[in-house]
Amino acid sequence: MKCIEKILLEIKPGYYFDSHYVIDALVENYSDDYLNFCSSYGGNNITLTAHQQIGHQIAKFEDILVERQQGQSWSVNIHRGASECALWKRISPKN
């Protein structure tokens, strides 16, 4: 999803964020892209599966725009409950 790159570019280099932040930004600002992406996954646990795949999409920018941090983040998820997710650091784009 091209919109994930846009979200990552809006984060200042040196700042930390987690996967829940990206998911919330997708829902709020790119809801059609988010829903189309999620709808490509069927079966049980569609939300969990799609959100794991969004994490994989973020990871495609590893060492380019982001660095995965050790450990996990504990933050509010899409269901407004707390759960763990990947913690990232925005880095400067590499040429």
C-alpha positions in Angstrom: 0.0 0.0 0.0 1.5 3.3 -1.1 -0.3 5.1 1.6 1.9 3.4 4.3 4.9 5.1 2.8 3.1 8.4 3.0 2.3 7.8 6.7 5.9 6.9 7.4 7.2 10.0 5.7 5.0 12.2 7.9 6.8 10.9 11.0 9.9 13.0 11.8 13.2 11.1 11.7 14.3 10.0 15.2 10.7 9.5 16.5 9.3 6.2 17.7 6.0 4.9 16.7 4.2 1.5 16.6 2.1 -0.5 14.2 -1.1 0.6 15.9 -0.3 4.2 15.0 0.0 3.3 11.3 -3.2 1.3 11.4 -5.1 4.2 13.0 -3.7 6.6 10.4 -4.8 4.2 7.7 -8.3 4.0 9.1 -8.6 7.7 9.6 -6.9 9.0 6.4 -7.0 6.1 3.9 -10.1 4.2 4.8 -10.8 2.9 1.3 -7.3 1.6 0.9 -7.4 0.0 4.4 -10.8 -1.7 3.8 -9.7 -2.9 0.3 -6.5 -4.4 1.9 -8.4 -6.0 4.7 -11.0 -7.4 2.4 -8.4 -9.4 0.6 -8.1 -11.7 3.6 -10.9 -14.2 4.3 -11.6 -16.8 6.9 -11.4 -16.3 10.7 -9.5 -13.5 12.4 -9.6 -11.2 9.3 -8.6 -8.2 11.5 -5.7 -9.9 13.1 -4.4 -11.3 9.8 -4.8 -8.0 8.0 -3.0 -6.1 10.8 -0.2 -8.6 10.8 0.2 -8.1 7.1 0.2 -4.3 7.6 3.2 -4.9 9.9 4.9 -6.8 7.0 4.2 -3.8 4.8 5.9 -1.5 7.3 8.8 -3.9 7.5 9.4 -3.4 3.7 10.7 0.0 4.6 13.3 -1.4 7.1 16.7 0.3 6.8 15.2 2.7 4.3 12.7 4.7 6.4 12.3 2.7 9.6 14.2 0.5 12.1 12.5 -2.2 14.1 13.2 -1.8 17.8 13.9 -4.5 20.2 10.9 -5.4 22.3 7.3 -4.6 21.7 5.1 -1.5 22.2 2.0 -1.7 24.4 -0.7 0.6 23.0 -4.3 1.0 22.2 -5.5 -1.1 19.3 -8.4 -0.7 16.8 -10.8 -2.2 19.3 -9.8 0.4 21.9 -8.1 -2.2 24.1 -4.4 -2.4 24.8 -2.2 -5.0 23.2 1.3 -5.4 22.0 2.6 -4.6 18.6 5.9 -3.8 16.8 7.8 -0.8 17.9 9.6 1.2 15.1 11.9 4.2 14.8 11.7 6.5 11.9 15.1 7.1 10.3 16.4 9.4 7.7 15.9 8.2 4.1 19.0 6.5 2.8 20.1 7.2 -0.8 
